[in-house]
Amino acid sequence: MFFPSGEFDPRSAAALIAREALLSGVSDVAVRREADWWLIESSEDWLPPPLDSEAFQRLVPFAEGAPNSSRSEILLTAFARDVATGNRGNMTTVKGTAAPSVGSQPGRVVAFRI
């Protein structure tokens, strides 16, 4: 339903979130790997409060994507071992143990590992 292969795929999950960031109006988004972490990052914040926590805790409608669509961050909470998000200098662990160190630039980063 969410992933082309029918199973959780970190590349597809990262691509879904990057797409939603762009549809939310950010002008730049990057996906990269750092050790075993996947990072989706932008110099702009596409998850302002209260979305920064709600999107990871429940299905949140995302009309910009398509009718009846929802944000994809909840998929990370469901399938990833560790999930963190924040404005780079202020990371919050959503699920699991420690959040990665990602610097102090403004913007948004979503990080996860499986």
Summary of the structure (lengths in Angstrom):
residues: 114
radius of gyration: 12.8
end to end distance: 19.3
largest distance: 36.4
contacts: 336
relative contact order: 0.21
helix: 25%
strand: 27%
